[in-house]
Amino acid sequence: SILSPIMKVFALVFLLVASANAWTAFRDAEEVSTAQKQLDVLHLLHKVHEDISPNHKNLYDASHNFNPTSDTSLYNDDGHAAEELCKDVDDHRVLEKHHFFSLFNEEHRHDALMLFNVLMSCKSWACGVNNAAYFHDRMNEGAFTYALYVSVIHHPIAHDVVLPPLYEITPHMFTNSEIINKAYSAQMTQTPGKFHMDFTGSQQNKEQRVAYFGEDIGLNVHHVTWHMDFPFWWDDHYGHHFDRKGELFFWVHHQLTARFDAERLSNHLDEVDELYWNKPIAEGFAPHTTYKYGGEFPARPDNVNFQDVDGVARIRDMIIMEQRIRDAIAHGFVERSDGTHDDIRNDHGIDVLGDIIESSTYSPNPSYYGALHNLAHIILGRQGDPHGKFNQLPGVMEHFETATRDPSFFRLHKYMDNIFKEHKDFLPEYTNDELSFPGVVVETVAING
């Protein structure tokens, strides 16, 4: 009869849908061990610039068969984030694959945070893994990697998962291009090799004496990981509030700058000078580092005068932001966006200033005080091509993974350190009660070594 073929097709579709739902339900019903979670994350990040391998069967099946919007009960937001991201993916409105990714680029960050929203809204590990596998093959690799890392760091369900250091996932961001080229050659010829990596510059450049510090892979990983632990875009609706986040922003960069100064003094160099918007950037920098896709990181010659960066910021605006922050310090209060005032001559003041200077979403008035730190990173990264005449790629200052490689990073943070110090100089001296520890006595001090 004429109904038989139709009924057969209907039955086949029904079975496919039922089997897909049963597969998802089975994954949800499983007690997922920490070991399995660890394997899932490692397999998702394995050769992240390629589609998921059939060797990872569950992930491969999810990347081809999972439908993020078929069951909205899997999410605590009724699937709104998944629906939004699926629509953008289907409409080709997300950053393409095989393209550089920069968190400081608003459009790139938007894509990564859409996936982050999906993963954070998942109620179960299975939901998160299935979504990650599905979007792994459909989104830019950099956006995917960033979203997965911050999701694993901040989602309670991934509490015990240990992420691999980023230099294992994106080694091109942490090593010189010469090493990457040698590694590719070794791979093509199937010849194992051990490669020695030199630091950038030459003995003619005195900054070469401390290149070992700024270009240290461990330092680079520390810097990018801190900014993943305390991201400037974080909103408390994700589940928790970061206590003293602004103060931590000051403290961690103050420690980095102080250690850099110590290394400079140990190598017969003066302490790093701060950055001035109306003076040239004394030290140039040639990164000798390459993107996975797109080409080399751009260089910056010595003694470049700051120029406005088209579409990003004008130097006069940076000066105005700085002056508004210094005025707040001088007056002892900041003005919130609703017109009320917050006193900053107290224990909490440096936390407020940190939120303003970075600027994070915790800033009480971002439209007035701006984003001094984040915009400065972009401006410094673009000084080799501020008007886009040569369509150069973002500089090392536009990535937390690579920023400390550039000596201007420490100039920037000495500049911001001095703004914080201006605030601290207004605070009253510590009292004896604040510094004393009743009942605690130091009986002896010894130095070994």
Secondary structure, DSSP 8 states (H G I E B T S, - for coil): -THHHHHHHHHHHHHHHHHHHHHHHHHHHS---HHHHHHHHHHHHTTTTS---TTSHHHHHHHHH--TTS-GGGBTTTTHHHHHHHHHHHTT-S--SSS---TTSHHHHHHHHHHHHHHHTBSSHHHHHHHHHHHHTTS-HHHHHHHHHHHHHH-GGGTT-----HHHH-GGGTS-HHHHHHHHHHHHHT---------SS-TTSGGGGGHHHHT-HHHHHHHHHHHHHS-TT--GGGS---TTHHHHHHHHHHHHHHHHHHHHHHTT--------TTS-B---B----B-SSS-B---B-TTB----BTTTB-HHHHHHHHHHHHHHHHHTEEE-TTS-EEE-SSTTHHHHHHHHHHT-TT-S-HHHH--HHHHHHHHHHTTTSTT-TT-----GGGSTTTGGGSHHHHHHHHHHHHHHHHHHHHS----HHHH--TT----------
